[in-house]
Amino acid sequence: MSFTGVGVGLRRPHLEAVAALSASPVPFWEFAPENVIGQGGRKARLTREILQRDPVLTHGLSLSIGGPDDWDPEQIRDLKAFLRELEAPWHSEHLCWTSLGGATTHELLPVPFTKEGVARCVARSRELQDRLELPFLLENISWYAELGEPEMDERAFLTEVLEGADVGWLLDINNLYVNSVNHGFDAKAWLTGMPLHRVAQMHIAGHDWFEEDRLIIDTHGAPVIDPVVELMQWVLPRIQEATGKAVPVLLERDNAIPELEELLAERARLQVAYDAALADSEVAG
């Protein structure tokens, strides 16, 4: 199955409404397997019904790619079986660490931008891709402070991990925008020279501005702002040129979740922007 267009993250407040529909109102959903594997009850049943009916991509939350803890063999076994059941084209995770010594932080924490950090993420990403027997994508995260003295910048770190592990890139355009504002760099210049040929999917989301701290936080709790949409439109045709295809974009909303109709209206607005960006590139070409 070919994935394209703008999809939406499938969230629990919308399960009843989505399950009641006769067909998917979006090109695809994205879902975290952790929220259904091994779970029972009505919510899990509705989720499985939707995933069996509609196109779906998967995005993980808990594998702590940059962390030191070994994975639970049963967790990897169950994830592999679940992805195979869905016939998932790939599985994605965050380039971060989330747990240490068996304790989970429930936060996406940055890996130090060091050679050691690169080596750890490369080895674990290669291992996971081999064990899942499925293409694996890593997502660039938003980060607010460096952990220790960096040996390289984020661009070099991300590139070395993607190339060294030979995995795909889930380009989160809002995370990039948030970082560009908080750390004072130009997002388009940052993308120039990056391995766009490895992008298989994109994320887009809203964020919140905390005036007292003069800081943008990637909350996924607000509509996507115009500068982020424009950045998506700028990079889409460049990715298409690098990959030979139009990659799917996923609208995330995890806080202050609106009614389904409002979320679908935002998705439709983003779809118009997505189509316009690719149409303009065809005209220019």
Residue pairs with C-beta under 8 A, 6 or more apart in sequence:
1 55
1 87
1 89
3 27
3 28
3 55
3 57
3 89
3 201
3 248
4 27
4 245
4 246
4 247
4 248
5 27
5 28
5 248
5 249
5 271
5 274
6 26
6 27
6 204
6 248
6 249
6 250
6 251
6 267
6 270
6 271
6 274
7 26
7 27
7 28
7 29
7 30
7 55
7 57
7 248
7 249
7 250
7 251
7 267
8 26
8 29
8 30
8 250
8 251
8 253
8 263
8 264
8 267
9 29
9 30
9 31
9 250
9 251
9 252
9 253
9 254
10 18
10 29
10 30
10 31
10 47
10 50
10 51
10 56
11 253
11 254
11 257
12 35
12 43
13 257
14 257
14 260
14 263
15 43
15 46
15 47
15 50
16 46
17 260
18 24
18 25
18 46
18 50
18 260
19 46
19 49
19 50
23 53
23 54
24 53
24 54
24 55
25 264
26 54
26 264
26 267
27 55
27 248
28 54
28 55
28 56
28 57
28 248
29 50
29 51
29 54
29 55
29 56
29 57
30 56
30 57
30 58
30 59
30 250
30 252
31 47
31 51
31 56
31 57
31 58
31 59
32 58
32 59
32 60
32 61
33 58
33 60
33 79
33 82
33 83
33 91
34 60
34 61
34 62
35 47
36 44
36 47
36 48
36 51
36 82
37 78
37 79
37 82
38 78
50 56
51 86
56 86
56 88
57 88
57 89
57 90
57 92
57 201
57 248
57 250
58 83
58 86
58 88
58 91
58 92
59 91
59 92
59 93
59 139
59 170
59 250
60 79
60 91
60 92
60 93
60 94
61 93
61 94
61 98
62 98
62 99
62 104
63 71
63 93
63 98
63 128
64 96
64 97
64 98
64 99
65 93
65 94
65 95
65 96
65 97
65 111
65 121
65 124
65 125
65 128
65 138
66 95
66 96
66 97
66 111
66 117
66 120
66 121
66 124
67 97
67 98
67 99
67 100
68 100
68 120
69 99
69 100
69 101
69 102
71 128
76 128
76 131
76 132
79 91
79 132
80 131
80 132
80 133
80 134
83 91
83 132
83 134
88 134
89 135
90 134
90 135
90 136
90 137
90 168
90 200
90 201
91 132
91 134
91 135
91 136
91 137
92 136
92 137
92 138
92 139
92 168
92 170
92 201
93 128
93 136
93 137
93 138
93 139
94 108
94 138
94 139
94 141
95 111
95 121
95 138
95 139
95 140
95 141
95 158
95 161
96 108
96 109
96 110
96 111
96 141
97 109
97 111
98 104
98 105
98 106
98 107
98 108
98 109
99 105
108 141
108 142
109 143
109 147
110 141
110 143
110 145
110 146
110 147
111 117
111 120
111 121
111 147
111 157
112 146
112 147
112 148
112 150
113 146
113 150
113 151
113 152
113 153
113 154
113 156
113 157
114 148
114 150
114 151
114 152
115 151
115 152
117 157
118 157
118 160
118 161
118 164
121 138
121 161
121 165
122 160
122 161
122 164
122 165
125 136
125 138
125 161
125 165
125 167
126 165
126 166
126 167
128 136
129 135
129 136
129 165
129 166
129 167
135 167
135 168
135 200
136 165
136 167
136 168
137 167
137 168
137 169
137 170
137 200
137 201
138 161
138 162
138 165
138 167
138 168
138 169
138 170
139 169
139 170
139 171
139 172
139 175
139 203
140 154
140 158
140 169
140 170
140 171
140 172
140 175
140 176
141 172
141 175
142 172
142 174
142 175
142 178
142 179
142 182
142 217
142 218
143 154
143 179
144 182
144 215
144 217
150 157
152 160
154 179
155 190
155 193
155 194
158 169
158 194
159 194
159 195
162 168
162 169
162 195
162 198
163 195
163 198
167 198
168 198
168 199
168 200
168 201
169 195
169 196
169 198
169 199
169 200
170 199
170 200
170 201
170 202
170 203
171 199
171 201
171 202
171 203
171 235
171 239
172 202
172 203
172 204
172 205
173 202
173 203
173 204
173 228
173 231
173 232
173 235
174 203
174 204
174 205
174 206
174 207
174 218
174 224
174 228
174 252
175 203
175 218
176 187
176 190
176 191
176 231
177 187
177 207
177 227
177 228
177 231
178 207
178 216
178 217
178 218
179 185
180 186
180 187
180 190
181 216
182 215
182 216
187 231
188 231
188 234
188 235
191 235
191 238
196 235
196 238
196 239
196 242
196 243
197 242
197 243
199 239
199 242
199 243
199 247
200 243
200 247
201 247
201 248
201 249
201 250
202 232
202 235
202 236
202 239
202 247
202 248
202 249
202 250
203 249
203 250
203 252
204 224
204 228
204 229
204 232
204 249
204 250
204 251
204 252
204 270
205 218
205 220
205 224
205 228
205 251
205 252
205 253
206 219
206 220
206 221
206 222
206 223
206 224
206 225
206 228
206 253
207 216
207 217
207 218
207 219
207 220
207 221
207 222
207 225
208 216
208 217
208 219
208 221
208 222
209 215
209 216
210 216
210 217
219 254
219 255
220 252
220 253
220 254
220 255
221 253
221 254
221 255
221 256
222 256
223 266
224 251
224 266
224 270
229 270
229 273
232 249
232 270
232 273
232 274
232 277
233 273
233 274
233 276
233 277
234 277
236 246
236 247
236 249
236 274
236 277
236 278
236 281
237 277
237 278
237 280
237 281
237 284
239 247
240 246
240 247
240 278
240 281
241 281
246 278
249 270
249 274
251 263
251 266
251 267
251 270
253 263
257 263
